[in-house]
Amino acid sequence: MITVKNLTKSFGPRTLWRGLDLTVPAGRMLALVGASGSGKTTLLNCMGLLERPSGGQILYEDTDLTRLGPGGRRRFRRDRLGYLFQDYALIENATVHANLDVARRRGTRPDHTRILERVGLAGREREKVHHLSGGEQQRVALARLMVKQPSLVLADEPTGALDSDNGAMVVDVLRQMSRQGCTVVIATHDDDVRDACDAAFDVHRQREV
Ligand SMILES: Nc1ncnc2c1ncn2[C@@H]1O[C@H](COP(=O)(O)OP(=O)(O)OP(=O)(O)O)[C@@H](O)[C@H]1O
């Protein structure tokens, strides 16, 4: 479960939100919606320790993420978090296989063949990521999440570069992860994605819609 309490974020004189409260229980999928520029990505970045809020708390279970030191932040990212962001953060120069292997937890042997089949990339293990299209790279990022099995997934427009079939597949995979207990937060402008979530939170109005 992730709980955002009384969160404020300003860039210089401009305040995006003040006193924002939000809870996403484990096993639930929440859509972050709202006009362009309302701060959906910034809120994901705060939850994902990529940006510091100006005030307030972000609790993951009993840990206040805003108070973690460098070691705690590193461990949280490594052990708990899964990002599905627009720039994918893949290792461009490496193969699909290598990109999946870096996400593997010690002591686990995920079935890459089955996972790549699931995301529509069967047989592409040996290809270099920089040879893949934007939508294919987005699906490698999804496959990497399936390998990592994080307990908190933060996704920013995860269907942005995809056709509708692949978009639906991404939502199915995220739903499957949430059924296994993962907390999933998705910033989206896509009504199909929003409808597939358990709830939607408008970042501009600061309430569920
Ligand atoms: N590092 C930064 N410095 C200054 N302003 C920033 C910074 N990051 C984001 N902003 C501003 O904060 C506002 C919210 O941006 P953000 O990307 O979070 O919105 P969004 O709701 O995700 O938008 P979109 O739907 O267009 O992706 C924007 O006006 C943006 O210019």
The ligand as an ORCA input file, in Angstrom:
! r2SCAN-3c Opt
* xyz 0 1
  N      11.999     20.025    -13.223
  C      11.039     20.914    -13.467
  N      11.240     22.230    -13.340
  C      10.250     23.130    -13.542
  N       8.991     22.797    -13.897
  C       8.732     21.479    -14.036
  C       9.725     20.471    -13.841
  N       9.139     19.253    -14.037
  C       7.860     19.497    -14.366
  N       7.618     20.827    -14.362
  C       6.330     21.473    -14.646
  O       5.321     20.897    -13.842
  C       4.097     20.809    -14.563
  C       3.564     19.395    -14.488
  O       4.338     18.548    -15.317
  P       4.037     16.994    -15.434
  O       4.915     16.451    -16.492
  O       4.099     16.394    -14.086
  O       2.507     17.036    -15.920
  P       1.596     15.869    -16.513
  O       0.267     16.005    -15.847
  O       2.280     14.560    -16.393
  O       1.499     16.340    -18.028
  P       1.244     15.487    -19.390
  O      -0.148     14.945    -19.276
  O       1.363     16.553    -20.433
  O       2.311     14.446    -19.483
  C       4.397     21.287    -15.987
  O       3.935     22.594    -16.124
  C       5.904     21.227    -16.083
  O       6.409     22.222    -16.916
*
